[in-house]
Amino acid sequence: MRHPRRIYLVDRAFQLKYILLLMAWGLVLAVLFGLWTYQAHQQLVETVVRDPEQRSLVEGAHRQLVWALYGIGVLSAAALGVLGFVMTHRVAGPIHVMSHFLARLAEGRYPASRGLRKRDELRGFYRQLIEVVGLLKERDARHLERLEGVLAALRAASPRCPELGATIAVLEEDVARRREALAEASPAGAS
């Protein structure tokens, strides 16, 4: 059984930008909070602890405080990085799918519809894009019917006007391409 390849960074530049931004913000907050806590601890030690023996005990606690603040900073940055990854993935995935839809439309084809993942964002925009694709297919089908009618009329007139042959050939090609594009589009693509 073949499993689909998972792509974790769908839009690498977008995702890394916001992941690193969130991580930096977490580090800045942790450093600011850590400096404030460190300063408060230093002032407390200087005002309260006068005995050299107590001072050495407090210095041990002081080192523990510094390591705890360092750990909190690293964990905060890591947690915000994971949050950034999850949130950007929920946005970048749908944008990737919709970009594929637009590329198919630019080729003159209709994209096969596929659902978004359970927790993806941009669901309303995605639904609207699917509706637009469906409307484009309907419009293309109506135009194809009219074009086939015009083509039939041109074929009927071609014995009297042989110069219509080139125009008929071009229209037949266009009709065939449109028919193929509509035929390969799944009915689910319009939903």
Secondary structure as GFF3:
##gff-version 3
##sequence-region A 1 191
A	DSSP	alpha_helix	12	48	.	.	.	ID=ss1
A	DSSP	alpha_helix	52	106	.	.	.	ID=ss2
A	DSSP	alpha_helix	123	157	.	.	.	ID=ss3
A	DSSP	alpha_helix	164	184	.	.	.	ID=ss4
A	DSSP	three_ten_helix	187	190	.	.	.	ID=ss5
###
